Amino acid sequence: MKLLVTGGAGFIGSAVVRLAVARGHSVVNLDVLTYAACLDNVAQVSNSPLYAFEEADIRDRAALDRIFAEHAPDAVMHLAAESHVDRSIDGPGDFVETNITGTYNMLEAARAHWVGRGRPESFRFHHISTDEVFGSLPMDPQVKFTEATPYDPRSPYSASKAASDHLVRAWHETYGLPVVLTNCSNNYGPYHFPEKLVPVVILNALAGKELPIYGAGENIRDWLYVEDHADALLCVLERGAPGRSYNIGGENERTNLDLVRMICGLMDEIRPKASGTYVDQIAFVADRPGHDARYAIDPTRIRDELGWRPSVTVEEGLRRTVEWYLDNEDWWRPLQARHGVGERLGTDTKTMSGAR
């Protein structure tokens, strides 16, 4: 199968690219190479005859039409998106343009390609989204997101992803485009851009800096190891029913504070400080505006219909992740110089929408 993967130089997209090539799929990686992208993420497959790279913007319809015509993919895995909530608070315009307008362009380019090939039933447009579109859950562990949970986005990021989900469903219902959708929980693992919680904690710990935790650290997330997620995405692409959505979770709920303490414990074990413990570096900072209290996925549908469930516990996944960052300074060190990395973003809710 030939796959067109958008955002394949990003964190989750690159995991999909690496796994798809390893499984014998031909992959065209379409990425505009924004601040969060890194071609080193796919270096291990870049010389494969199964891999091709196209530097292009999903907001550029002409470029998309050329890429579809030249590569004739059998399926699209659409991951390209602006994804950092704090950045969406400071500059929501980029999220609207990329996540909504960009998805519209991808849908139209894919539809033209699909129609031009005679509307093959085997074609798939797989839209990869987030559980954040469902809003915030109560702390009751019995309550989880299902595929039927009403949308209730709370940030510019999640609102833009919710809008893109609706577009994908509309293109299926209106035009018959064979789509599948997935909504995932928080990812972590190797190649995670160093502005997100897990890499921030690891790298700040190494540097002797504060380990910032929003509010009281009581917010709960369901943590999904990125390579498990890539496996689930290929499973849905290959076996999911057209028009169907699937929630993908790690079945690993933890408070932010507990997660940070787990990372500190691993750092104490693997790279101990000369004195004291990394927990001493924890600092509670002002909370994010509109910070959702809890996310948790009910994975019943993907487990029962497709036979998929995560294989990596959060304990094992965090150990792998910490060890990877300790062994790959040459990867993360240059990324720390990129715009906004290491700064506290998303605190000024009065910022004009175009500001960076």
C-alpha positions as a Markdown table, in Angstrom:
| # | Residue | x | y | z |
|---|---|---|---|---|
| 1 | Met | 0.0 | 0.0 | 0.0 |
| 2 | Lys | 1.2 | 3.5 | -0.8 |
| 3 | Leu | 0.5 | 6.0 | 2.0 |
| 4 | Leu | 0.5 | 9.7 | 1.9 |
| 5 | Val | 1.4 | 10.8 | 5.5 |
| 6 | Thr | 1.0 | 14.5 | 6.3 |
| 7 | Gly | 3.0 | 15.9 | 9.1 |
| 8 | Gly | 5.4 | 12.9 | 8.8 |
| 9 | Ala | 8.4 | 14.9 | 10.2 |
| 10 | Gly | 6.6 | 15.6 | 13.5 |
| 11 | Phe | 6.4 | 13.6 | 16.6 |
| 12 | Ile | 3.5 | 11.2 | 15.9 |
| 13 | Gly | 3.7 | 11.4 | 12.2 |
| 14 | Ser | 7.3 | 10.3 | 12.2 |
| 15 | Ala | 6.5 | 7.3 | 14.3 |
| 16 | Val | 3.8 | 6.3 | 11.7 |
| 17 | Val | 6.3 | 6.8 | 8.9 |
| 18 | Arg | 9.0 | 4.6 | 10.6 |
| 19 | Leu | 6.5 | 1.9 | 11.4 |
| 20 | Ala | 4.8 | 1.9 | 8.0 |
| 21 | Val | 8.1 | 1.6 | 6.1 |
| 22 | Ala | 9.3 | -1.2 | 8.5 |
| 23 | Arg | 6.1 | -3.1 | 7.6 |
| 24 | Gly | 6.7 | -2.8 | 3.8 |
| 25 | His | 4.4 | 0.1 | 2.9 |
| 26 | Ser | 5.5 | 2.8 | 0.5 |
| 27 | Val | 5.3 | 6.2 | 2.2 |
| 28 | Val | 5.2 | 9.7 | 0.9 |
| 29 | Asn | 6.0 | 12.1 | 3.8 |
| 30 | Leu | 4.4 | 15.5 | 3.2 |
| 31 | Asp | 5.6 | 18.1 | 5.7 |
| 32 | Val | 6.1 | 21.9 | 5.5 |
| 33 | Leu | 8.8 | 21.7 | 8.2 |
| 34 | Thr | 7.5 | 24.1 | 10.8 |
| 35 | Tyr | 9.3 | 24.8 | 14.1 |
| 36 | Ala | 8.1 | 21.4 | 15.6 |
| 37 | Ala | 9.2 | 19.3 | 12.6 |
| 38 | Cys | 12.6 | 17.6 | 12.3 |
| 39 | Leu | 13.7 | 15.4 | 9.4 |
| 40 | Asp | 16.1 | 13.6 | 11.8 |
| 41 | Asn | 12.9 | 11.9 | 13.1 |
| 42 | Val | 12.8 | 9.8 | 9.9 |
| 43 | Ala | 16.5 | 9.5 | 9.3 |
| 44 | Gln | 16.4 | 5.8 | 9.8 |
| 45 | Val | 14.1 | 5.3 | 6.8 |
| 46 | Ser | 15.2 | 8.2 | 4.6 |
| 47 | Asn | 17.4 | 6.1 | 2.3 |
| 48 | Ser | 14.7 | 3.4 | 1.9 |
| 49 | Pro | 13.3 | 2.9 | -1.6 |
| 50 | Leu | 9.9 | 2.8 | 0.1 |
| 51 | Tyr | 10.3 | 6.4 | 1.3 |
| 52 | Ala | 9.8 | 9.8 | -0.4 |
| 53 | Phe | 9.7 | 13.3 | 1.0 |
| 54 | Glu | 7.7 | 16.3 | -0.2 |
| 55 | Glu | 8.1 | 19.7 | 1.4 |
| 56 | Ala | 4.7 | 21.3 | 1.0 |
| 57 | Asp | 2.1 | 23.2 | 2.9 |
| 58 | Ile | -1.4 | 21.6 | 3.3 |
| 59 | Arg | -2.8 | 25.1 | 2.8 |
| 60 | Asp | -1.4 | 25.1 | -0.8 |
| 61 | Arg | -4.0 | 23.3 | -2.9 |
| 62 | Ala | -1.9 | 23.4 | -6.1 |
| 63 | Ala | 1.0 | 21.6 | -4.3 |
| 64 | Leu | -1.4 | 19.0 | -3.0 |
| 65 | Asp | -2.9 | 18.3 | -6.4 |
| 66 | Arg | 0.6 | 17.9 | -7.8 |
| 67 | Ile | 1.6 | 15.5 | -5.0 |
| 68 | Phe | -1.5 | 13.3 | -5.4 |
| 69 | Ala | -1.0 | 13.2 | -9.2 |
| 70 | Glu | 2.7 | 12.3 | -9.0 |
| 71 | His | 2.5 | 9.7 | -6.2 |
| 72 | Ala | -1.1 | 8.3 | -6.6 |
| 73 | Pro | -1.5 | 7.1 | -3.0 |
| 74 | Asp | -3.8 | 4.3 | -2.0 |
| 75 | Ala | -4.5 | 6.0 | 1.4 |
| 76 | Val | -4.0 | 9.3 | 3.2 |
| 77 | Met | -3.0 | 9.5 | 6.9 |
| 78 | His | -3.6 | 13.1 | 7.8 |
| 79 | Leu | -1.6 | 14.1 | 10.9 |
| 80 | Ala | -0.3 | 17.6 | 9.9 |
| 81 | Ala | -1.6 | 20.1 | 12.5 |
| 82 | Glu | -0.7 | 22.8 | 14.9 |
| 83 | Ser | -1.0 | 21.0 | 18.2 |
| 84 | His | 0.4 | 23.0 | 21.2 |
| 85 | Val | -2.4 | 24.3 | 23.4 |
| 86 | Asp | -0.3 | 27.1 | 24.9 |
| 87 | Arg | 0.7 | 28.3 | 21.4 |
| 88 | Ser | -3.0 | 28.3 | 20.3 |
| 89 | Ile | -3.8 | 30.7 | 23.1 |
| 90 | Asp | -1.2 | 33.2 | 22.0 |
| 91 | Gly | -1.8 | 32.7 | 18.2 |
| 92 | Pro | -5.0 | 31.0 | 17.3 |
| 93 | Gly | -4.9 | 32.2 | 13.7 |
| 94 | Asp | -2.3 | 29.6 | 12.8 |
| 95 | Phe | -4.5 | 26.8 | 14.2 |
| 96 | Val | -7.5 | 27.9 | 12.2 |
| 97 | Glu | -5.5 | 28.2 | 9.0 |
| 98 | Thr | -3.7 | 24.9 | 9.3 |
| 99 | Asn | -6.1 | 22.7 | 11.1 |
| 100 | Ile | -9.3 | 23.8 | 9.5 |
| 101 | Thr | -8.4 | 25.3 | 6.1 |
| 102 | Gly | -5.5 | 22.8 | 5.6 |
| 103 | Thr | -7.8 | 19.9 | 6.3 |
| 104 | Tyr | -10.4 | 21.2 | 3.9 |
| 105 | Asn | -7.7 | 21.4 | 1.2 |
| 106 | Met | -6.6 | 17.9 | 2.0 |
| 107 | Leu | -10.1 | 16.6 | 1.7 |
| 108 | Glu | -10.7 | 18.3 | -1.6 |
| 109 | Ala | -7.4 | 17.1 | -3.1 |
| 110 | Ala | -8.1 | 13.6 | -1.8 |
| 111 | Arg | -11.6 | 13.6 | -3.2 |
| 112 | Ala | -10.5 | 14.8 | -6.6 |
| 113 | His | -7.8 | 12.0 | -6.6 |
| 114 | Trp | -10.4 | 9.4 | -5.5 |
| 115 | Val | -13.0 | 10.4 | -8.1 |
| 116 | Gly | -10.3 | 10.5 | -10.8 |
| 117 | Arg | -9.3 | 6.9 | -10.0 |
| 118 | Gly | -12.9 | 5.7 | -10.3 |
| 119 | Arg | -13.9 | 6.0 | -6.6 |
| 120 | Pro | -12.1 | 2.8 | -5.4 |
| 121 | Glu | -13.7 | 1.3 | -2.3 |
| 122 | Ser | -10.2 | 0.5 | -1.0 |
| 123 | Phe | -9.2 | 4.1 | -0.8 |
| 124 | Arg | -9.0 | 5.6 | 2.7 |
| 125 | Phe | -8.7 | 9.1 | 4.2 |
| 126 | His | -7.6 | 8.6 | 7.8 |
| 127 | His | -8.0 | 11.8 | 9.9 |
| 128 | Ile | -6.0 | 11.7 | 13.1 |
| 129 | Ser | -7.4 | 13.9 | 15.9 |
| 130 | Thr | -7.4 | 14.3 | 19.6 |
| 131 | Asp | -9.5 | 13.5 | 22.7 |
| 132 | Glu | -9.4 | 17.2 | 23.6 |
| 133 | Val | -12.3 | 17.8 | 21.2 |
| 134 | Phe | -14.5 | 16.2 | 23.9 |
| 135 | Gly | -13.7 | 18.8 | 26.5 |
| 136 | Ser | -13.1 | 18.1 | 30.2 |
| 137 | Leu | -14.3 | 15.1 | 32.2 |
| 138 | Pro | -15.2 | 14.9 | 35.9 |
| 139 | Met | -12.8 | 13.1 | 38.3 |
| 140 | Asp | -15.1 | 10.1 | 38.5 |
| 141 | Pro | -13.0 | 7.2 | 37.1 |
| 142 | Gln | -16.1 | 5.5 | 35.7 |
| 143 | Val | -16.7 | 8.3 | 33.3 |
| 144 | Lys | -14.7 | 8.2 | 30.1 |
| 145 | Phe | -14.8 | 9.5 | 26.5 |
| 146 | Thr | -16.5 | 7.3 | 24.0 |
| 147 | Glu | -17.0 | 7.8 | 20.3 |
| 148 | Ala | -20.5 | 9.1 | 21.2 |
| 149 | Thr | -19.3 | 11.8 | 23.6 |
| 150 | Pro | -20.6 | 15.2 | 22.5 |
| 151 | Tyr | -17.9 | 17.6 | 21.4 |
| 152 | Asp | -17.1 | 20.4 | 23.9 |
| 153 | Pro | -13.7 | 21.9 | 22.9 |
| 154 | Arg | -12.2 | 24.5 | 25.4 |
| 155 | Ser | -9.1 | 25.9 | 23.7 |
| 156 | Pro | -8.4 | 27.3 | 20.2 |
| 157 | Tyr | -6.4 | 24.2 | 19.5 |
| 158 | Ser | -9.2 | 21.7 | 20.4 |
| 159 | Ala | -11.8 | 23.9 | 18.7 |
| 160 | Ser | -9.8 | 23.8 | 15.4 |
| 161 | Lys | -9.4 | 20.0 | 15.7 |
| 162 | Ala | -13.1 | 19.6 | 16.4 |
| 163 | Ala | -13.9 | 21.7 | 13.3 |
| 164 | Ser | -11.6 | 19.5 | 11.2 |
| 165 | Asp | -13.3 | 16.4 | 12.5 |
| 166 | His | -16.7 | 17.7 | 11.4 |
| 167 | Leu | -15.4 | 18.5 | 7.9 |
| 168 | Val | -14.1 | 14.9 | 7.5 |
| 169 | Arg | -17.4 | 13.5 | 8.6 |
| 170 | Ala | -19.3 | 15.9 | 6.2 |
| 171 | Trp | -17.1 | 14.8 | 3.3 |
| 172 | His | -18.0 | 11.2 | 4.0 |
| 173 | Glu | -21.7 | 11.9 | 4.3 |
| 174 | Thr | -22.0 | 14.4 | 1.4 |
| 175 | Tyr | -19.5 | 13.0 | -1.1 |
| 176 | Gly | -19.0 | 9.4 | 0.0 |
| 177 | Leu | -15.3 | 9.8 | 0.5 |
| 178 | Pro | -14.1 | 6.7 | 2.4 |
| 179 | Val | -12.9 | 8.1 | 5.7 |
| 180 | Val | -11.9 | 6.8 | 9.1 |
| 181 | Leu | -11.2 | 9.0 | 12.2 |
| 182 | Thr | -9.3 | 8.5 | 15.4 |
| 183 | Asn | -9.2 | 10.5 | 18.5 |
| 184 | Cys | -6.2 | 9.8 | 20.8 |
| 185 | Ser | -5.1 | 10.5 | 24.3 |
| 186 | Asn | -1.8 | 12.2 | 25.3 |
| 187 | Asn | 1.2 | 10.8 | 23.5 |
| 188 | Tyr | 4.8 | 10.6 | 24.8 |
| 189 | Gly | 8.0 | 8.8 | 23.7 |
| 190 | Pro | 11.1 | 9.3 | 21.6 |
| 191 | Tyr | 11.3 | 12.3 | 19.3 |
| 192 | His | 8.8 | 14.3 | 21.3 |
| 193 | Phe | 9.4 | 18.0 | 20.6 |
| 194 | Pro | 10.9 | 19.6 | 23.7 |
| 195 | Glu | 8.1 | 22.0 | 24.6 |
| 196 | Lys | 5.6 | 19.3 | 25.8 |
| 197 | Leu | 5.4 | 18.1 | 29.5 |
| 198 | Val | 7.4 | 14.9 | 29.4 |
| 199 | Pro | 10.5 | 16.2 | 27.5 |
| 200 | Val | 10.4 | 19.5 | 29.4 |
| 201 | Val | 10.6 | 17.6 | 32.7 |
| 202 | Ile | 13.4 | 15.4 | 31.5 |
| 203 | Leu | 15.5 | 18.2 | 30.0 |
| 204 | Asn | 14.9 | 20.7 | 32.8 |
| 205 | Ala | 15.9 | 18.0 | 35.3 |
| 206 | Leu | 19.2 | 17.5 | 33.5 |
| 207 | Ala | 19.8 | 21.2 | 33.4 |
| 208 | Gly | 19.1 | 21.8 | 37.1 |
| 209 | Lys | 16.1 | 24.0 | 36.2 |
| 210 | Glu | 12.6 | 24.1 | 37.8 |
| 211 | Leu | 10.2 | 21.4 | 36.7 |
| 212 | Pro | 7.0 | 23.5 | 36.1 |
| 213 | Ile | 3.6 | 22.0 | 37.0 |
| 214 | Tyr | 0.5 | 23.9 | 36.1 |
| 215 | Gly | -1.8 | 24.7 | 39.1 |
| 216 | Ala | -1.7 | 22.0 | 41.7 |
| 217 | Gly | -0.8 | 19.2 | 39.3 |
| 218 | Glu | -4.1 | 17.4 | 39.8 |
| 219 | Asn | -5.1 | 17.4 | 36.1 |
| 220 | Ile | -5.4 | 13.8 | 34.8 |
| 221 | Arg | -4.4 | 12.6 | 31.4 |
| 222 | Asp | -4.4 | 9.1 | 29.8 |
| 223 | Trp | -0.9 | 8.5 | 28.5 |
| 224 | Leu | -0.3 | 6.6 | 25.3 |
| 225 | Tyr | 3.2 | 5.6 | 24.1 |
| 226 | Val | 3.7 | 7.0 | 20.6 |
| 227 | Glu | 4.8 | 3.7 | 19.0 |
| 228 | Asp | 1.6 | 2.0 | 20.4 |
| 229 | His | -0.3 | 4.9 | 18.8 |
| 230 | Ala | 1.4 | 4.4 | 15.4 |
| 231 | Asp | 0.5 | 0.7 | 15.6 |
| 232 | Ala | -3.2 | 1.6 | 16.3 |
| 233 | Leu | -3.3 | 4.1 | 13.5 |
| 234 | Leu | -2.2 | 1.5 | 10.9 |
| 235 | Cys | -4.6 | -1.0 | 12.4 |
| 236 | Val | -7.5 | 1.5 | 11.9 |
| 237 | Leu | -6.4 | 2.3 | 8.4 |
| 238 | Glu | -6.3 | -1.3 | 7.4 |
| 239 | Arg | -9.3 | -2.7 | 9.2 |
| 240 | Gly | -11.5 | 0.2 | 10.3 |
| 241 | Ala | -15.0 | 0.6 | 8.8 |
| 242 | Pro | -15.5 | 3.6 | 6.4 |
| 243 | Gly | -17.3 | 6.5 | 8.2 |
| 244 | Arg | -16.4 | 5.1 | 11.6 |
| 245 | Ser | -14.4 | 6.8 | 14.4 |
| 246 | Tyr | -12.2 | 5.0 | 17.0 |
| 247 | Asn | -10.9 | 6.4 | 20.3 |
| 248 | Ile | -7.3 | 5.3 | 21.0 |
| 249 | Gly | -6.2 | 5.4 | 24.6 |
| 250 | Gly | -3.2 | 4.2 | 26.6 |
| 251 | Glu | -5.3 | 2.9 | 29.6 |
| 252 | Asn | -2.7 | 4.8 | 31.7 |
| 253 | Glu | -4.4 | 7.6 | 33.7 |
| 254 | Arg | -2.1 | 9.7 | 35.8 |
| 255 | Thr | -2.2 | 13.1 | 37.4 |
| 256 | Asn | 0.4 | 15.5 | 36.0 |
| 257 | Leu | 2.1 | 15.6 | 39.4 |
| 258 | Asp | 2.3 | 11.8 | 39.7 |
| 259 | Leu | 3.7 | 11.6 | 36.1 |
| 260 | Val | 6.4 | 14.2 | 36.9 |
| 261 | Arg | 7.3 | 12.3 | 40.1 |
| 262 | Met | 7.6 | 9.1 | 38.1 |
| 263 | Ile | 10.0 | 10.8 | 35.7 |
| 264 | Cys | 12.0 | 12.1 | 38.7 |
| 265 | Gly | 12.2 | 8.6 | 40.2 |
| 266 | Leu | 13.6 | 7.3 | 36.9 |
| 267 | Met | 16.1 | 10.1 | 36.6 |
| 268 | Asp | 17.2 | 9.4 | 40.2 |
| 269 | Glu | 17.8 | 5.8 | 39.2 |
| 270 | Ile | 19.4 | 6.2 | 35.8 |
| 271 | Arg | 21.2 | 9.6 | 36.1 |
| 272 | Pro | 21.4 | 10.4 | 39.9 |
| 273 | Lys | 22.2 | 13.9 | 41.0 |
| 274 | Ala | 25.4 | 14.5 | 43.1 |
| 275 | Ser | 23.1 | 15.3 | 46.0 |
| 276 | Gly | 19.3 | 15.3 | 46.6 |
| 277 | Thr | 16.6 | 14.2 | 44.3 |
| 278 | Tyr | 15.0 | 15.6 | 41.1 |
| 279 | Val | 11.7 | 16.0 | 42.9 |
| 280 | Asp | 13.3 | 18.9 | 44.7 |
| 281 | Gln | 13.2 | 20.8 | 41.4 |
| 282 | Ile | 9.4 | 20.6 | 41.1 |
| 283 | Ala | 7.7 | 24.1 | 41.0 |
| 284 | Phe | 4.0 | 24.8 | 40.8 |
| 285 | Val | 3.2 | 27.6 | 38.4 |
| 286 | Ala | 0.2 | 29.6 | 37.3 |
| 287 | Asp | -2.4 | 27.3 | 35.7 |
| 288 | Arg | -3.1 | 27.4 | 31.9 |
| 289 | Pro | -6.3 | 29.4 | 31.0 |
| 290 | Gly | -9.2 | 27.0 | 30.6 |
| 291 | His | -7.1 | 24.0 | 31.6 |
| 292 | Asp | -9.2 | 20.8 | 31.2 |
| 293 | Ala | -9.4 | 18.8 | 34.4 |
| 294 | Arg | -9.3 | 15.2 | 33.0 |
| 295 | Tyr | -9.1 | 13.2 | 29.8 |
| 296 | Ala | -9.7 | 9.5 | 29.8 |
| 297 | Ile | -10.5 | 7.2 | 26.8 |
| 298 | Asp | -12.9 | 4.2 | 26.8 |
| 299 | Pro | -11.1 | 2.0 | 24.2 |
| 300 | Thr | -14.0 | -0.6 | 23.9 |
| 301 | Arg | -14.7 | 0.0 | 20.2 |
| 302 | Ile | -11.1 | -0.4 | 18.9 |
| 303 | Arg | -10.5 | -3.4 | 21.2 |
| 304 | Asp | -13.7 | -5.2 | 20.4 |
| 305 | Glu | -14.0 | -4.4 | 16.7 |
| 306 | Leu | -10.4 | -4.3 | 15.6 |
| 307 | Gly | -8.6 | -6.3 | 18.4 |
| 308 | Trp | -6.2 | -3.6 | 19.3 |
| 309 | Arg | -5.0 | -2.5 | 22.7 |
| 310 | Pro | -1.9 | -0.8 | 24.0 |
| 311 | Ser | 1.2 | -3.0 | 24.7 |
| 312 | Val | 3.3 | -0.5 | 26.7 |
| 313 | Thr | 2.5 | 0.5 | 30.3 |
| 314 | Val | 3.3 | 4.0 | 31.4 |
| 315 | Glu | 6.0 | 2.8 | 33.7 |
| 316 | Glu | 7.8 | 0.9 | 30.8 |
| 317 | Gly | 7.2 | 3.7 | 28.3 |
| 318 | Leu | 8.5 | 6.4 | 30.6 |
| 319 | Arg | 11.7 | 4.4 | 31.2 |
| 320 | Arg | 12.2 | 4.0 | 27.5 |
| 321 | Thr | 11.6 | 7.7 | 27.0 |
| 322 | Val | 14.0 | 8.9 | 29.7 |
| 323 | Glu | 16.7 | 6.6 | 28.4 |
| 324 | Trp | 16.1 | 7.8 | 24.8 |
| 325 | Tyr | 16.5 | 11.5 | 25.8 |
| 326 | Leu | 19.6 | 10.7 | 27.9 |
| 327 | Asp | 21.2 | 8.9 | 24.9 |
| 328 | Asn | 20.2 | 11.5 | 22.2 |
| 329 | Glu | 21.4 | 14.9 | 23.2 |
| 330 | Asp | 22.5 | 15.5 | 19.6 |
| 331 | Trp | 18.8 | 15.3 | 18.6 |
| 332 | Trp | 17.2 | 17.6 | 21.2 |
| 333 | Arg | 19.9 | 20.1 | 21.9 |
| 334 | Pro | 19.5 | 22.0 | 18.6 |
| 335 | Leu | 15.7 | 22.1 | 19.0 |
| 336 | Gln | 15.9 | 24.0 | 22.2 |
| 337 | Ala | 17.0 | 27.1 | 20.2 |
| 338 | Arg | 13.8 | 27.2 | 18.2 |
| 339 | His | 11.2 | 29.8 | 18.7 |
| 340 | Gly | 9.3 | 29.6 | 22.0 |
| 341 | Val | 11.0 | 26.5 | 23.3 |
| 342 | Gly | 11.8 | 27.0 | 27.0 |
| 343 | Glu | 9.4 | 29.9 | 27.3 |
| 344 | Arg | 6.1 | 30.0 | 29.2 |
| 345 | Leu | 3.5 | 30.4 | 26.5 |
| 346 | Gly | -0.3 | 30.8 | 26.6 |
| 347 | Thr | -0.6 | 33.0 | 29.7 |
| 348 | Asp | -1.8 | 36.3 | 28.1 |
| 349 | Thr | -5.4 | 35.8 | 27.1 |
| 350 | Lys | -5.5 | 39.4 | 25.9 |
| 351 | Thr | -2.9 | 38.8 | 23.2 |
| 352 | Met | -4.1 | 39.8 | 19.7 |
| 353 | Ser | -4.9 | 36.8 | 17.5 |
| 354 | Gly | -2.1 | 37.4 | 15.0 |
| 355 | Ala | 0.7 | 37.8 | 17.6 |
| 356 | Arg | 3.5 | 35.2 | 17.9 |
